[in-house]
Amino acid sequence: MAYGNKVKFHYDVPVYIKAQLAAAAKKMNMTATELLSRTIEEEYARVKGIQAEKDSK
């Protein structure tokens, strides 16, 4: 579901991962959803960078 330019994720995530995500987010002073969003965006950018490198060779 979109909220402005933010996306709320609805995943069936195991409880132990939710706990780790919540703990890490708390240390970074953000919500677990924000941390998950940031992680997904960073990984997407990384993969796109790798694909661009392969395409330019």
C-alpha positions as CSV (number, residue, x, y, z in Angstrom):
1,M,0.0,0.0,0.0
2,A,1.4,3.4,-0.9
3,Y,1.4,6.3,1.5
4,G,2.6,9.3,-0.4
5,N,6.0,8.3,-1.6
6,K,6.4,5.6,1.0
7,V,5.4,2.0,0.7
8,K,4.1,-0.1,3.5
9,F,5.3,-3.7,3.1
10,H,3.1,-6.7,3.9
11,Y,5.3,-9.8,4.0
12,D,5.0,-13.0,5.8
13,V,8.3,-12.6,7.6
14,P,9.3,-15.1,10.3
15,V,9.1,-13.8,13.9
16,Y,12.8,-14.1,14.6
17,I,13.6,-11.9,11.5
18,K,11.0,-9.4,12.6
19,A,12.6,-9.2,16.0
20,Q,16.1,-8.7,14.5
21,L,14.7,-6.1,12.1
22,A,12.9,-4.2,14.9
23,A,16.1,-4.3,17.1
24,A,18.3,-3.0,14.3
25,A,15.8,-0.3,13.4
26,K,15.5,0.8,17.1
27,K,19.3,1.3,17.2
28,M,19.1,3.4,14.0
29,N,16.2,5.4,15.4
30,M,13.7,4.4,12.7
31,T,10.9,2.1,12.2
32,A,11.3,-1.5,11.0
33,T,9.3,-0.7,7.8
34,E,11.7,2.3,7.0
35,L,14.7,0.1,7.6
36,L,13.3,-2.6,5.4
37,S,12.5,-0.1,2.7
38,R,16.0,1.4,2.8
39,T,17.6,-2.1,2.7
40,I,15.5,-3.1,-0.4
41,E,16.3,0.2,-2.2
42,E,20.0,-0.2,-1.5
43,E,20.0,-3.7,-2.7
44,Y,18.1,-2.8,-5.8
45,A,20.6,0.0,-6.6
46,R,23.5,-2.4,-6.0
47,V,22.0,-5.1,-8.4
48,K,21.2,-2.4,-11.0
49,G,24.8,-1.2,-10.8
50,I,26.1,-4.7,-11.3
51,Q,23.8,-5.2,-14.3
52,A,25.0,-1.9,-15.8
53,E,28.6,-3.0,-15.4
54,K,27.9,-6.3,-17.2
55,D,26.0,-4.5,-20.0
56,S,28.9,-2.0,-20.6
57,K,31.4,-4.8,-21.1
